[in-house]
């Protein structure tokens, strides 16, 4: 680990590409969502807030850090 990596902390949050379990729509959401995130096509809840990391209801396809 280099000296710069020790001095500069990395964020623990990220953006996630999530697939809707009902319609298969792919959507990018924040990992620490504060509000309920619904699918733009069918309206199914994809993520619910829990005070920290959101509870993800769909399938996580990719993580963007």
C-alpha positions in Angstrom: 0.0 0.0 0.0 1.5 3.3 -1.0 1.7 6.3 1.3 -1.0 8.2 -0.7 -3.5 5.4 -0.3 -3.0 5.6 3.5 -3.6 9.3 3.6 -6.5 9.6 1.2 -9.5 7.4 2.3 -11.7 5.8 -0.3 -15.5 6.2 -0.2 -17.5 3.2 1.0 -20.5 4.1 -1.3 -20.8 3.3 -5.0 -23.3 3.2 -7.8 -24.9 -0.2 -8.7 -26.4 -1.5 -11.9 -29.5 -3.4 -10.8 -31.8 -5.7 -12.8 -35.5 -5.6 -12.0 -36.8 -9.0 -10.9 -40.2 -8.5 -12.7 -39.5 -6.9 -16.0 -35.7 -7.2 -16.5 -35.1 -3.5 -16.8 -31.6 -2.4 -15.9 -31.2 0.7 -13.8 -28.3 2.5 -12.1 -28.9 3.3 -8.4 -26.9 4.6 -5.4 -25.7 2.0 -2.8 -26.7 4.2 0.1 -30.1 5.4 -1.2 -32.1 7.5 1.2 -35.5 7.1 -0.6 -37.2 4.1 -2.0 -36.0 3.5 -5.6 -38.6 2.1 -8.0 -38.2 0.6 -11.4 -38.9 3.2 -14.1 -40.8 0.6 -16.2 -43.0 -1.4 -13.9 -42.8 0.5 -10.5 -41.4 -2.4 -8.5 -39.3 -1.4 -5.5 -35.6 -2.0 -6.2 -34.0 -0.6 -3.1 -35.2 0.5 0.4 -33.3 2.7 2.8 -32.1 1.2 6.0 -30.1 4.0 7.7 -26.8 3.1 6.0 -26.6 0.8 3.0 -29.8 0.4 1.1 -31.5 -3.1 1.0 -31.3 -4.1 -2.7 -34.2 -6.1 -3.9 -33.0 -6.7 -7.5 -30.0 -8.5 -8.9 -26.8 -6.5 -8.8 -25.2 -6.7 -12.3 -22.2 -4.3 -12.0 -20.6 -2.1 -9.4 -19.2 1.4 -10.3 -16.7 2.6 -7.7 
